[in-house]
Amino acid sequence: MNDYMRAITYNHPETIPVHVSLLPATWRKYGKELQRLCLRHPALFKNIQPTDEVKYYTPPSYHEGKFTDAWGCVWENIKEGYESIVTGHPLKNREDVRTLKAPKEDIGLPHGFMYLRLLDLRGFEEMMIDFAEEPEELQMLIDIVRDYNIRQTRLFLQNNPDAEMVVFGDDNGMQKSLAISPRKWRKYIKPAYQAIYGVVHDAGKLVYMHTDGCIWEVIPDLKETGVNCLNPQIRANGLSHLVDTCKGKICIDLDLDRQMFPFATPAQLREHIYECARAMYLPEGGLMLAAECAADVPLENIEAICETLEEVSTYRG
């Protein structure tokens, strides 16, 4: 068992697992300079090779332009290397839910597979009205999306029998709160996750869930749905809330402060990372640290993040 799995299962990892992700836009901006930086940190970037041409993967939705997904949602992107957003919502009227059919195509479990899928289909404002008024179509829509995701989860498990864990991503929070009340979230969204994650646990696998935004009020509920490792944002939730709701209770792959990265000094970044480690560390495990760097993060800050994460991985309290 590696330290990643030891941290998730509270099985005394030898190190704190750490990782850095670089957006396609970051590679596009810095090119060879970023490649050289990665080569200085082989423990963090194991697959980077010194090549004449800098190569990096850009997911289809990170390209500039428009496309329509299998659900009929129209995505638009005005900046190459960043994620698209949904600008065309197929279920403009509530009654349209009654004729909705899930795609026959199997698209897996992309980011925004459940809660965000509802917003993509109806549009944010219309979906918020649905949650407020609780019409029959609300649960109908949730059931259609949930059942599709159960099918995709079973397919993933069937096609990946050796996988120890299934990774899910769905942003439930806003900057300072959930978009709907915790009570409504528990009534409508929690059971959907519980049904999907139950398929994973029935197969003897673990669940990793990424979810952006302020979600600390429902972290205990996410654990009850079957989440084994949670990837929350520190800025939106606050370190003290994450200590209270997660430390010793559920493993977190802590998303360090991306909103701070472009503006902080290297010294401030170092202190930020160590502050998180000091607050969340337990010798039993339960802590991983993650940093995502967009194109607005200076190279010297990316270097400082990498250096500090390499150091803090051996932190022992």
For each residue, the residues with C-beta under 8 A, 3 or more apart:
1: 5 6 9 11
2: 5 6
3: 6 7 13 14 15 16 17
4: 7 8 13 17 288
5: 1 2 8 9 11 164 165
6: 1 2 3 9 11 12 13 14 285
7: 3 4 10 11 13 16 17 251 285 286 287 288
8: 4 5 165 206 208 228 229 251 285
9: 1 5 6 206 228 251 285
10: 7 251 282 284 285 286
11: 1 5 6 7 284 285
12: 6 283 284 285
13: 3 4 6 7 16 17 285
14: 3 6
15: 3 313 314
16: 3 7 13 277 281 287 288 289 312 313 314 315
17: 3 4 7 13 253 288 289 313
18: 44 288 289 290 291 309 310 312 313
19: 44 288 289 290 291 309
20: 41 44 45 290 291 292 293 302 305 306 309
21: 290 291 292 293
22: 26 27 34 38 56 292 293 302
23: 26 27 62 81 82 292 293 294 295
24: 27 28 56 57 58 59 62 80 81 82
25: 28 29 62 79 80 81 82 294 295
26: 22 23 29 30 34 81 293 294 295 297 302
27: 22 23 24 30 31 34 54 56 81
28: 24 25 31 80 81 295
29: 25 26 34 295
30: 26 27 33 34 37 295 299
31: 27 28 34 35 54
32: 35 36 54
33: 30 36 37 299
34: 22 26 27 29 30 31 37 38 54 299 302
35: 31 32 38 39 48 50 51 54
36: 32 33 39 40
37: 30 33 34 40 41 299 302 303 306
38: 22 34 35 41 44 45 48
39: 35 36 42 45 48 50
40: 36 37 303 306
41: 20 37 38 44 45 306 307 310
42: 39 45 46 48
43: 46 310
44: 18 19 20 38 41 306 309 310
45: 20 38 39 41 42 48
46: 42 43
47:
48: 35 38 39 42 45
49:
50: 35 39
51: 35 54 55
52:
53:
54: 27 31 32 34 35 51
55: 51
56: 22 24 27
57: 24
58: 24 62 63 80 81
59: 24 62
60: 63 67
61: 67 75 77 83 84
62: 23 24 25 58 59 77 80 81 82 83 84
63: 58 60 77 80
64: 77 78 79 80
65: 76 77
66: 74 75 76 77
67: 60 61 74 75 84
68: 72 73 74 75 88
69: 72 73 75 107
70: 103 105 107
71: 90 102 103 117 120 121
72: 68 69 90 121
73: 68 69 86 88 89 90 120 121
74: 66 67 68 86 87 88 89
75: 61 66 67 68 69 84 85 86 87 88
76: 65 66 84 85 86 87 88
77: 61 62 63 64 65 66 80 82 83 84 85
78: 64
79: 25 64 82
80: 24 25 28 58 62 63 64 77
81: 23 24 25 26 27 28 58 62 295
82: 23 24 25 62 77 79 294
83: 61 62 77
84: 61 62 67 75 76 77
85: 75 76 77
86: 73 74 75 76 89 119 120
87: 74 75 76
88: 68 73 74 75 76
89: 73 74 86 92 120 121 122 123 126
90: 71 72 73 96 121
91: 94 96 97 100 121 122 123 126 141
92: 89 96 123 126
93: 96
94: 91 97 126 130 135 137
95: 98 137
96: 90 91 92 93 99 100
97: 91 94 100 137 140 141 144
98: 95 137 140
99: 96
100: 91 96 97 121 141 144
101: 144
102: 71 144 145 147 148
103: 70 71 106 107 148
104:
105: 70
106: 103 151 152 155
107: 69 70 103 110 152
108: 152 155 156
109: 113 149 152 153 156 166 167 168 169
110: 107 113 169
111: 116 169 170 171 210
112: 115 116 117 120 169 170 171
113: 109 110 116 117 149 152 168 169 170
114: 117 118 145 146 149 170 189 192 193 196
115: 112 118 119 170 171 172 189
116: 111 112 113 119 120 170 171
117: 71 112 113 114 120 121 145
118: 114 115 121 122 127 141 142 145
119: 86 115 116 122 123 124 127
120: 71 73 86 89 112 116 117
121: 71 72 73 89 90 91 100 117 118 127 141 145
122: 89 91 118 119 126 127 130 141
123: 89 91 92 119 126 127
124: 119 127 128 179
125: 128 129
126: 89 91 92 94 122 123 129 130
127: 118 119 121 122 123 124 130 131
128: 124 125 131 132 179 180
129: 125 126 132 133
130: 94 122 126 127 133 134 135 137 138 141
131: 127 128 134 138 180 184 188
132: 128 129
133: 129 130
134: 130 131 138
135: 94 130 138
136: 139 140
137: 94 95 97 98 130 140 141
138: 130 131 134 135 141 142 188
139: 136 142 143 188
140: 97 98 136 137 143 144
141: 91 97 100 118 121 122 130 137 138 144 145
142: 118 138 139 145 146 188 189 192
143: 139 140 146 147
144: 97 100 101 102 140 141 147 148
145: 102 114 117 118 121 141 142 148 149 192
146: 114 142 143 149 150 192 195 196
147: 102 143 144 150 151
148: 102 103 144 145 151 152
149: 109 113 114 145 146 152 153 192 196
150: 146 147 153 154 195 196 199
151: 106 147 148 154 155
152: 106 107 108 109 113 148 149 155 156
153: 109 149 150 156 157 166 196 199 200
154: 150 151 157 158 199
155: 106 108 151 152 158 159
156: 108 109 152 153 159 160 163 166
157: 153 154 160 161 163 166 199 200 203 205
158: 154 155 161
159: 155 156
160: 156 157 163
161: 157 158
162:
163: 156 157 160 166 205
164: 5 205 206
165: 5 8 205 206 207 208 228 229
166: 109 153 156 157 163 200 205 206 207 208
167: 109 208 209 210
168: 109 113 196 197 207 208 209 210
169: 109 110 111 112 113 209 210 211
170: 111 112 113 114 115 116 209 210 211
171: 111 112 115 116 211 212 213
172: 115 178 185 189 211 212 213 215 218
173: 177 178 179 211 212 213 214 215 233 236 237
174: 177 178 179 213 214 236
175: 213 214 236
176: 214 236
177: 173 174 214 217
178: 172 173 174 181 182 185 213 214 215 217 218
179: 124 128 173 174
180: 128 131 184 185 188
181: 178 184 185
182: 178 185 186 217 218 221
183: 186 187
184: 131 180 181 187 188
185: 172 178 180 181 182 188 189 190 218 221
186: 182 183 189 190 218 221
187: 183 184 190 191
188: 131 138 139 142 180 184 185 191 192
189: 114 115 142 172 185 186 192 193
190: 185 186 187 193 194 218 221 224 225
191: 187 188 194 195
192: 114 142 145 146 149 188 189 195 196
193: 114 189 190 196 197 222 225 226 227
194: 190 191 197 198 224 225 226
195: 146 150 191 192 198 199
196: 114 146 149 150 153 168 192 193 199 200
197: 168 193 194 200 201 207 225 226 227
198: 194 195 201 202 226
199: 150 153 154 157 195 196 202 203
200: 153 157 166 196 197 203 205 206 207 226
201: 197 198 204 205 207 226
202: 198 199
203: 157 199 200
204: 201
205: 157 163 164 165 166 200 201
206: 8 9 164 165 166 200 228 229
207: 165 166 168 197 200 201 226 227 228 229
208: 8 165 166 167 168 227 228 229 231 253
209: 167 168 169 170 222 227 229 230 231
210: 111 167 168 169 170 231
211: 169 170 171 172 173 215 222 230 231 232
212: 171 172 173 233 236 255
213: 171 172 173 174 175 178 233 236
214: 173 174 175 176 177 178 217 236 237
215: 172 173 178 211 218 219 222 232 236 237
216: 219 232 237 238 241 242 244 245
217: 177 178 182 214
218: 172 178 182 185 186 190 215 221 222
219: 215 216 222 223 230 232 242 245 246 250
220: 223 224 245 249
221: 182 185 186 190 218 224 225
222: 193 209 211 215 218 219 225 227 230 250
223: 219 220 227 230 249 250
224: 190 194 220 221
225: 190 193 194 197 221 222
226: 193 194 197 198 200 201 207
227: 193 197 207 208 209 222 223 230 250
228: 8 9 165 206 207 208 250 251
229: 8 165 206 207 208 209 250 251 252 253 288
230: 209 211 219 222 223 227 246 250 251 252 253
231: 208 209 210 211 252 253 254 255 290
232: 211 215 216 219 236 237 242 246 252 254 255
233: 173 212 213 236 237 255 257 258
234: 237 238 239 242 254 255 256 257 276
235: 257 258 259 260
236: 173 174 175 176 212 213 214 215 232 233
237: 173 214 215 216 232 233 234 241 242
238: 216 234 241 242
239: 234 242 243 275 276 279 280
240: 243 244
241: 216 237 238 244 245
242: 216 219 232 234 237 238 239 245 246 247 252 254 280
243: 239 240 246 247 279 280
244: 216 240 241 247
245: 216 219 220 241 242 249 250
246: 219 230 232 242 243 249 250 251 252 280 286
247: 242 243 244 279 280 282 286
248: 282 284 286
249: 220 223 245 246 286
250: 219 222 223 227 228 229 230 245 246 286
251: 7 8 9 10 228 229 230 246 285 286 287 288
252: 229 230 231 232 242 246 280 286 287 288
253: 17 208 229 230 231 288 289 290
254: 231 232 234 242 276 280 287 288 289 290
255: 212 231 232 233 234 258 290 291 292
256: 234 261 272 273 276 289 290 291 305
257: 233 234 235 260 261 272
258: 233 235 255 261 291 292 293 294
259: 235 262
260: 235 257 263 264 268 269 272
261: 256 257 258 264 269 291 293 294 296 297 301 305
262: 259 294 296 297 298 301
263: 260
264: 260 261 268 269 272 301
265: 268 269
266: 269 270 300 301 303 304
267: 270 271
268: 260 264 265 271 272
269: 260 261 264 265 266 272 273 301 304 305 308
270: 266 267 273 274 304 308
271: 267 268 274 275
272: 256 257 260 264 268 269 275 276
273: 256 269 270 276 277 289 305 308 309 312
274: 270 271 277 278 308 312 315
275: 239 271 272 278 279
276: 234 239 254 256 272 273 279 280 289
277: 16 273 274 280 281 287 289 312 315
278: 274 275 281 315 317
279: 239 243 247 275 276
280: 239 242 243 246 247 252 254 276 277 286 287
281: 16 277 278 287 315 316 317
282: 10 247 248 285 286 287
283: 12 316 317
284: 10 11 12 248
285: 6 7 8 9 10 11 12 13 251 282
286: 7 10 246 247 248 249 250 251 252 280 282
287: 7 16 251 252 254 277 280 281 282
288: 4 7 16 17 18 19 229 251 252 253 254
289: 16 17 18 19 253 254 256 273 276 277 309 312 313
290: 18 19 20 21 231 253 254 255 256
291: 18 19 20 21 255 256 258 261 305 309
292: 20 21 22 23 255 258
293: 20 21 22 23 26 258 261 297 301 302 305
294: 23 25 26 82 258 261 262 297
295: 23 25 26 28 29 30 81
296: 261 262
297: 26 261 262 293 294 301 302
298: 262 301 302
299: 30 33 34 37 302 303
300: 266 303 304
301: 261 262 264 266 269 293 297 298 304 305
302: 20 22 26 34 37 293 297 298 299 305 306
303: 37 40 266 299 300 306 307
304: 266 269 270 300 301 307 308
305: 20 256 261 269 273 291 293 301 302 308 309
306: 20 37 40 41 44 302 303 309 310
307: 41 303 304 310 311
308: 269 270 273 274 304 305 311 312
309: 18 19 20 44 273 289 291 305 306 312 313
310: 18 41 43 44 306 307 313
311: 307 308 314 315
312: 16 18 273 274 277 289 308 309 315
313: 15 16 17 18 289 309 310
314: 15 16 311
315: 16 274 277 278 281 311 312
316: 281 283
317: 278 281 283
